[in-house]
Amino acid sequence: MYVGLTSNLDERIHRHNSGYEKTTKPYTPFDLY
């Protein structure tokens, strides 16, 4: 489970799924429920 804050959800998901965030890169891809 991942919990975070953002003002732009689409951009944040894109950053995570594109590997820009080193801390979550091993857990990609992310899906929203």
Secondary structure, 3 states (H helix, E strand, C coil): CCCCCCCCHHHHHHHHHCCCCCCCHHHCCCCCC
